[in-house]
Amino acid sequence: MSGWGQIGAILRKDLIRELRTRDMLVSMALFALLAMVIFHWAFTVRGDTDLTYFTGGMLWVTFVFAMLLGLNRSFAQEKDEHCLDGLLLCPVDRVTIFLAKTVGNLVFLLIIQAVAVPVFVLFFVEGGFLEGLPAFLAVLLLADLGICALGTLLATISMNTRSRDLLLPILFLPLIVPLLVAATSATTLVLADGAGGARDRRPPAVHARVRRRVPGRRLGHLRLRHRRVSVKKLVSAPALFLWAGAFLIVGLLLAFWWAPVDASAMGFSQKIFYYHAPIAETSLVGFGVAFAAAVMYLRTQDLKWDRLGYVSVRLGLLFAVLVMFTGMIWGKSSWGVWWAWEPRLTTFLLVCFLYAAYFVLRSVVEEEQRRATYAAVFAVIAFIDVPITWFATRLIPEGLHPVVFKAGDTGMEGSMFASFMISMIGMTLLLAALIRHGWQIELLKDRVADLKSTLGG
């Protein structure tokens, strides 16, 4: 049987089973309809409420949570009835099984939408819907494909863990946010029938750029005497801690006593930038190391790479939390708000949620190799949000968060840039020292566990 024939056979099996019981479809449909009724009464307390720019969000929140409910029920039945065990014993490629499951979930979601969308139009859309119907259907199908593919992958991962009903939403919701934002925006524009856009409620942009041209100086070549230097000692954890401490102290002194006070509205509070920005960049570097370690583990199945990824995610998340706190302090002192839902802040918060879910995933999988594999796959998927966070302020520059670095322009004068770079080097060295130290501890723990098992045997 060809690959397409195998996909069709698995899909037919899922459809027949569901049409016999109809448990999943009925529960998903009831949830979607109840959610729309609740949204209707919640948003129409006042008769003059304009729901035009809430419709996309309400629609996709309903579909995403209905899909979560269906995934949990579907894979719980597969697990309890040992259906997947039977499929894995068959001479069928696992990619084929994944594609068949994804198509099956897509069919179920489309059936629910065929029932829910007319009710939604009746409750919330006022005329003009048929004109934008082709565009609406295109958005619906593309977003459904993304939701079903990601949901099927994560449901497969969480199926063999403890607390699978709890784990799937924790893994799924942070990862689906970029797709959900795009689908919500496109649906809202279609349903608004080309409206000019919602009123901009974001605070005015604050441009924190102080620029003065400073003539560059060419550094002469440094000549070092030929000596045998132990590179291993220079990059050991104690040496890295010493280098990091030296750079961070020098950077702190230069930032407060050499770099000038920012001439913009931020004033002296801008001094926190010399540590806030390096901490932010270092946290993203930590997640990058975890991504590389995950790829290496998936290629080699060597647990040392899993240990490196675990340590890197732990430190990256620690630095990310520090970024959130220092950013809130800076925002309150400079702009008068602790938090604003603007692109860079929102995407960075999603990064924190994603990598917090990484530890939840590890805690509910008992078998070591399976835990390492699941964690590596999730680390690769979660890393997608890291470049999105980096480019958020460049692709969508409006908002509180300033864009300092641009192509060919540092946005700072010489003394400010030098102070920042020294702090950046110190923070990167600190991350490297902490990763090296933590990795060595994890490897020692593995050696101790092996010795205990050997002596116990």
Residue pairs with C-beta under 8 A, 6 or more apart in sequence:
1 9
3 93
3 96
6 92
6 93
6 96
6 100
7 96
7 99
7 100
7 103
8 100
10 87
10 92
10 96
10 97
10 100
10 101
10 104
11 100
11 103
11 104
11 107
14 74
14 100
14 101
14 104
15 104
15 107
17 77
18 24
18 25
18 74
18 108
23 73
24 70
24 73
24 74
24 77
24 108
25 70
25 108
25 111
25 112
27 69
27 70
27 73
28 66
28 67
28 69
28 70
28 108
28 112
29 66
29 112
29 115
29 116
31 62
31 65
31 66
31 69
32 62
32 63
32 66
32 112
32 115
32 116
33 115
33 116
33 119
35 61
35 62
35 65
35 66
36 58
36 62
36 116
36 119
36 120
36 123
36 124
37 123
39 58
39 62
39 123
39 124
40 123
40 124
43 49
43 51
43 54
43 58
44 51
51 124
52 188
52 191
52 192
52 195
53 188
53 192
53 195
53 198
54 124
55 120
55 124
55 125
55 187
55 188
55 191
55 192
56 183
56 184
56 185
56 186
56 187
56 188
56 189
56 191
57 184
57 188
58 120
58 124
59 117
59 120
59 184
59 187
60 143
60 180
60 183
60 184
60 187
61 180
62 116
62 120
63 109
63 112
63 113
63 116
63 147
64 147
64 173
64 176
64 180
66 109
66 112
66 116
67 105
67 109
67 147
67 148
67 151
68 151
68 168
68 169
68 172
70 105
70 108
70 109
70 112
71 105
71 151
71 152
71 155
71 168
72 155
72 164
72 165
72 168
74 105
74 108
74 155
75 155
75 156
75 158
75 159
75 164
76 159
76 164
76 165
77 83
78 84
78 159
79 159
79 160
84 97
84 159
87 97
88 94
88 97
98 152
98 153
98 156
101 152
101 156
102 148
102 149
102 152
103 148
105 148
105 151
105 152
106 144
106 145
106 148
109 144
109 147
109 148
110 144
113 140
113 144
117 140
121 129
125 191
128 193
129 136
129 191
131 193
132 190
132 191
132 193
135 186
135 190
136 187
136 190
136 191
139 183
139 186
139 187
139 190
140 187
142 183
143 179
143 182
143 183
146 176
146 179
147 176
147 179
150 172
150 175
150 176
150 179
151 172
151 176
153 377
153 381
154 168
154 171
154 172
154 175
155 168
157 171
157 361
157 374
157 377
157 378
158 164
158 167
158 168
158 171
158 361
158 364
160 365
160 370
161 167
161 361
161 364
161 365
161 374
162 364
162 365
162 366
163 364
164 364
167 360
167 361
167 364
170 357
170 360
170 361
171 357
171 360
171 361
171 378
173 353
174 350
174 353
174 354
174 357
174 382
174 385
175 354
175 381
175 382
175 384
175 385
177 350
178 384
178 385
178 388
189 195
202 340
202 342
202 398
202 399
203 335
203 337
203 340
203 342
203 399
203 400
205 397
205 398
205 399
205 400
206 264
206 265
206 266
206 334
206 335
206 400
206 402
207 264
207 402
208 262
208 264
208 266
208 270
208 402
208 404
209 264
209 402
209 404
209 411
209 412
210 260
210 262
210 263
210 264
210 411
210 412
210 413
210 416
211 409
211 411
211 412
211 413
212 413
212 414
214 413
214 414
233 239
235 432
235 436
236 436
237 433
237 436
237 437
237 440
240 429
240 430
240 432
240 433
240 436
241 430
241 433
241 437
243 426
243 429
243 433
244 426
244 427
244 429
244 430
244 432
244 433
245 426
246 426
247 422
247 423
247 425
247 426
247 429
248 423
248 426
248 427
248 430
249 426
250 422
250 426
251 274
251 275
251 419
251 420
251 422
251 423
251 424
251 425
251 426
252 274
252 275
252 423
254 415
254 418
254 419
254 422
255 271
255 274
255 275
255 419
255 420
255 423
256 271
258 415
258 419
259 271
259 274
259 415
259 416
259 418
259 419
260 413
260 415
260 416
261 267
261 268
261 270
261 271
262 268
262 270
264 270
265 334
266 334
267 334
269 330
269 333
269 334
270 334
272 326
272 329
272 330
273 330
273 420
274 419
274 420
274 423
275 326
275 423
275 427
276 323
276 326
276 327
276 330
277 404
277 420
277 424
278 420
278 423
278 424
278 426
278 427
278 428
279 319
279 322
279 323
279 326
279 427
280 319
280 320
280 323
280 327
280 348
281 424
281 427
281 428
282 319
282 424
282 427
282 428
282 430
282 431
283 316
283 317
283 318
283 319
283 320
283 322
283 323
284 316
284 386
284 389
284 390
285 316
285 428
285 431
286 312
286 313
286 315
286 316
286 319
286 431
286 435
287 312
287 313
287 316
287 351
287 355
287 382
287 383
287 386
288 383
288 386
289 308
289 309
289 312
289 316
289 435
290 308
290 309
290 312
290 313
290 316
290 379
290 383
291 379
291 380
291 383
291 386
293 305
293 306
293 308
293 309
293 312
293 376
293 379
294 305
294 309
294 375
294 376
294 377
294 379
294 380
295 376
295 380
296 302
296 305
297 303
297 305
297 306
297 309
297 372
297 373
297 376
298 373
298 376
298 377
298 380
301 369
303 368
303 369
303 372
303 446
304 443
305 376
306 372
306 375
306 376
307 439
307 442
307 443
307 446
308 435
308 439
309 375
309 376
309 379
310 362
310 375
310 442
311 435
311 438
311 439
311 442
312 435
313 355
313 358
313 359
313 379
314 359
314 438
315 431
315 434
315 435
315 438
316 355
317 352
317 355
317 356
317 359
319 431
320 348
320 351
320 352
320 355
321 352
323 348
324 348
324 349
324 352
327 345
328 338
328 339
331 337
331 338
331 339
331 340
331 400
332 338
335 400
337 400
339 345
340 399
340 400
342 398
342 399
342 400
342 401
343 392
343 393
343 395
343 396
343 399
343 401
344 389
344 392
344 393
344 399
344 401
345 400
345 401
346 392
347 385
347 388
347 389
347 392
348 389
350 385
350 389
351 382
351 385
351 386
351 389
354 382
354 385
355 382
357 378
357 382
358 375
358 378
358 379
358 382
361 374
361 375
361 378
362 371
362 374
362 375
365 371
365 374
365 375
393 399
393 401
393 402
393 403
394 403
394 406
397 403
403 411
404 410
404 411
404 412
405 411
410 417
412 420
